[in-house]
Amino acid sequence: MTAFQRHILPHVTSRYDVQEVRTSADEGGLLEVDYEWDRVRVPRSLREFEARWANRRNPLDYSGVWRFRELLPFAPDSQIVTIGEGQTVLQRSDECGKYVGMNAGGLYLQYEGMNPSGSFKDNGMTAASTHARMVGAKIAACASTGNTSASLAIYGSTSGLFRVVVFVGSGKIAFGKLSQALDYGALTVQIEGDFDDALARVREVCPEVGIYLCNSVNPFRLEGQKTIMYRVLEGLDWQPPDWIVVPGGNLGNSSAFGKAFAELKQLGLIDRIPRLAVINADGANTLYQLYDRQGLRWNGGKPDIAAIDRFYHVMDAEKRKADTLASAIQINRPVSLLKCLRALETCDGVVREVSDQAILDAKAKVGACGFGCEPASGASVAGAKLLREQGIIAPSDRVVCILTGHQLKDPDATVGYHSAKPGSIDPKLAAHGVMKVQFGNRPVPVANNVDQIIDLLRKFAG
Ligand SMILES: *Cc1c(COP(=O)(O)O)cnc(C)c1O
């Protein structure tokens, strides 16, 4: 094989075979998958991938992840586990663009909610499942705010290759997501605590009982998530946009995007790298605090680790817990922090925080434009709007916002927002600082009476 696992810090030379099951290096720290590119057959132009569009009967060519398999060549074709993930498209949305402040043709939405389990996580889970199969794993596990568990559970149930255990924080998971893990038959363990607690425990127990871990400390997941960027390029006739805007939770996605672009540039397949904007919720803003407020940088592979330790020390001393309605990004200890710092360096990136109010307003706007997404995804559009207002994004730029999860994942947030009346906001929203709904669409009660219904419709028709 031409693929191997290596330590993310360039001065640590540890290197492991792809067949090894690891979630960290011997000396600690994150691993990533790397390739000996000069020994891999890579297309000379991204356009060469287009030949696969006509080949719907080959599951590997049909998959929106594996049709780019030469760019994540860690598995033999015979081992690949696919359920047709990645059939997602880039949608131009001028209406949403107007809200953000863009010129016509300036805003695009990459709707990853259209994946089999309803979130972008499937892009990564197909790759982790493939690796699990390569190493003969019988049980796979993850901690999750919801979507990772839904995704792992669907890959376990459809492939039948391994059984699935998911760890969720108690009371912290949106019902759409919980219902998926249950329906797909995963052993669902509710830990007393939040996501950060659940991840810490699952990392401790998996090696003890020989369970394959599928959180994004698993470097193979990020390989699959690179393909979201390949599809964005595909949607733009292989021309890089000016900006990619993505919500930041555990920071696996932003890290994968940076790796995708660094590799494409290295391989001569693109000549320009888009800028990256990672958007935190202001109630879960570790990256924003460290990168934007404290100026922490990747620094060519020598980040100030002591500054990160100090930050977490204070966070623990003050007992600060992540708190946002955007449950998918309610994370205070982002596991891929260092990888994300590197992505921000690769992509000349920026980090912003947005309020839950801004997130839910942007989410409603996305819905009204015809797509719909879960709250965390709304952060990307809210973040683009903020960067536009700050003059960092220009109206003439081409901006791609990633809609990470499907609208139906978290119906409570949506119905709560739309049902609000002036002076009576859902207490759960109000507790998160959501004080008014800009784009509410309340259900209208009417008597079971033809005349009254006709009256109502006449008013609607104007
Ligand atoms: C997981 C998730 C995120 C956060 O992505 P990270 O890679 O953890 O930063 C954002 N939105 C949705 C819908 C998610 O499921």
The ligand as a MOL file (V3000), in Angstrom:
LIG
                    3D

  0  0  0     0  0            999 V3000
M  V30 BEGIN CTAB
M  V30 COUNTS 15 15 0 0 0
M  V30 BEGIN ATOM
M  V30 1 C -21.0340 17.0580 13.2760 0
M  V30 2 C -21.7900 18.2340 12.8070 0
M  V30 3 C -21.2360 19.5180 12.7580 0
M  V30 4 C -19.8560 19.7990 13.2700 0
M  V30 5 O -18.8530 19.2950 12.4310 0
M  V30 6 P -17.3840 19.0800 13.0020 0
M  V30 7 O -16.6900 18.3070 11.9590 0
M  V30 8 O -17.5440 18.3230 14.2830 0
M  V30 9 O -16.8290 20.4340 13.2320 0
M  V30 10 C -21.9790 20.5490 12.2430 0
M  V30 11 N -23.2380 20.3500 11.8070 0
M  V30 12 C -23.8180 19.1450 11.8380 0
M  V30 13 C -25.2070 19.0000 11.3590 0
M  V30 14 C -23.1140 18.0430 12.3430 0
M  V30 15 O -23.7160 16.8570 12.3800 0
M  V30 END ATOM
M  V30 BEGIN BOND
M  V30 1 1 1 2
M  V30 2 1 2 3
M  V30 3 2 2 14
M  V30 4 1 3 4
M  V30 5 2 3 10
M  V30 6 1 4 5
M  V30 7 1 5 6
M  V30 8 2 6 7
M  V30 9 1 6 8
M  V30 10 1 6 9
M  V30 11 1 10 11
M  V30 12 2 11 12
M  V30 13 1 12 13
M  V30 14 1 12 14
M  V30 15 1 14 15
M  V30 END BOND
M  V30 END CTAB
M  END
